[in-house]
Amino acid sequence: MTSIFKALADPTRRQVLQMLRAGPMGAGALADAFDVSKPTMSAHFAVLVAADLIEAEKSGRTIMYRLKMSVLEEALMGFAQAFGLQVTPETPATTDRRQTKENEMDASHRCHSSNVRHENGG
């Protein structure tokens, strides 16, 4: 777990992980998003691969990186549980329930905002 938190300690590496959430990306495209040298980015990629947070697949001269979200989730859950926080992994069913509750809250807020405008002459 130490290697994971070492990898997450750097803002550039955290941004790489955020970018990879959208899907696999080539090393060149990732490196172009940062104002650092290619060797520096290669070192960042190596730390992320060593922490098992990303996976590298070489195809010819191109290296594609892919986020290993399950590794990141497990590490963060383990960290939270080490401090006594009750964390459960989100499943499609819990995601649906959470989104439904958020939608209900948004609708309630919109209704309340509308009533406030009408009461104030708006």
N, C-alpha and C positions, 0 to 999 in steps of 0.2 A: 504494500500500500504506500510505502514511502516514495517509490518511484512515481506513482500516480500524483501524489501531492507535489512532488518536485516539478513534474511536468505542468501541473496546474498553477504553479506559483508565478509563472511568467505570463504577462499580458499578451505577448505575441502568440504564444502557444494556445492560450485560451481563445484568442480570436480565430486561429486556424481551426480549432474544434468547432467554433460557431459557424464558420464558413462551410465546414464539411457536413453540418447538419442538413444542408440543402441537397447533399448528394456527393458522390465521388468527384474529385477534382485532380487535375494534373499538377505536378510539382511546380511547373513554370507559371501556371495561372495563379496558384497560391502565392508564390514568391513575388509575382508582379504586384500583388495587393499591399506589399510592405516596402518601406523605404530602407531596406537592409540588403546586404550582399547575398548572393546565391549560396556561398559557403555558410553564412550565418543561418540562412533558412534551412539548409541541409542539416545543420546541427540541431535546430529546433525539431525538424522532422524525426531525426534519430532519437531524440529524447521522448517524443510522443510514441514512436514505434516501440522503444524499449519499455515504456510504461504500459504497452499493449492497448493504448487508447485509439490508435489508428493502425490501419493495415496498408502496406505498400504492395502494389502489384506492378511489376515491370513488364512493359510491352514494347519491345524494340528499344528505342532511346527514351521512351516516355515512362515516367513513374506516376501511377495514379494512386491517390490516397483515399481511404474510406474510413469514416468514423466507426468505431466499435462502441456504440452507445451502451450496450449491456455492461461492458466493463466499467464505464464511467458511472452508470447507475448503481452497480453493485458497490463500488468504492464509496460513493457518497452515502448510500444507505448504511454501509458498515461504519462509516465515520459518525453518522448521526446516532446510530444505535450504541456506539461506544460511549456516547455522552448521555445515554438514557432517553433519547428521543424515540418515540414510537413512530416508525416510518413503515409504510407498506407500499410495495410496488404498485404502480398504476396499471390496471388492466383495461381492456377496451370497455368493459362494463362500468368501471369506476370513472373512466374518462367521459363516457356518455352521461353519467349521473352528474358529474361536476359541470359539464357544459350546459346541461339542462338547468341546473341551479343558477349558473351564471346568467343564462338567458332570461330566467324568471326575474332575477335581481335587476337586470338591465331594463326589462319591461316595466317593472315596478317603479324604477327610478324615472323612466320616461313619463309614466303616468303621473307621478308625484310632481315632476317638473312642470307638466302641463297644467295641473291643478293650481300650482303656485302662480303661474303666469295669469290664469283666469281670475284668481282672487285679487291680484294686484292690478287688474284692469288691462292685462296684456293679451 
